[in-house]
Amino acid sequence: MIFKPLENYFHLILPFEMVFNYPHTEGYDPEKVIEEFWQRYDINDSRDHIVCLYLKALGKEVSDPVKDYGEDELKSYSLELMHLLVAYYLCHIHEVDLSELDVPNLSQGKITEEELKFRQINFELFGDKKTAK
C-alpha cells in the first residue's frame, strides 16, 4: 500500500522512478544518453534550468522573455537530467572510458543578452556585498 500523502503525487513521481528502469531496456546506451543530453542543453542552458528550478522551489516567480520555463519544460529537463545522472553513474561503476564522447566541454561560446540577463538576476538575488550588511 502506498503511504497516504504520496497518493496525490504518485503520477508526478512515477516518471522519475521509471528512469531507473530505462537502463534495463534492450539497446540502452549510457554514452548515447550523455551525448544527447549535452547536444540538447549546453552548460549555460543547464545552469539556467537549475537556477529556475531552485527559484521555483523557493516559491519565487520566474518570468523570462527569452525562454519559457513553464511546468512542462522544467519537468522535461528534470527527467532528462535524471537520465543523465543515471547514465554517468553507470559509466562510473562500469569504468567506461568517456574520453571519446562528443560532448562540448564549454558553452557554445555565446555570451548573449540571455547570459547578461542571468548575471543581472544573480546580482539582484544576492545583491551588492558592500550594501548588504
C-alpha positions, 0 to 999 in steps of 0.5 A: 500500500502506498503511504497516504500523502504520496497518493496525490503525487504518485503520477508526478513521481512515477516518471522519475522512478521509471528512469531507473528502469530505462537502463534495463531496456534492450539497446540502452546506451549510457554514452548515447544518453550523455551525448544527447543530453549535452547536444540538447542543453549546453552548460549555460542552458543547464545552469539556467534550468537549475537556477529556475528550478531552485527559484521555483522551489523557493516559491519565487516567480520566474518570468523570462522573455527569452525562454519559457520555463513553464511546468512542462519544460522544467519537468522535461529537463528534470527527467532528462537530467535524471537520465543523465545522472543515471547514465554517468553513474553507470559509466562510473561503476562500469569504468567506461572510458568517456574520453571519446564522447562528443560532448562540448566541454564549454558553452557554445561560446555565446555570451548573449543578452540571455547570459547578461540577463542571468548575471543581472538576476544573480546580482539582484538575488544576492545583491551588492556585498558592500550594501548588504550588511 
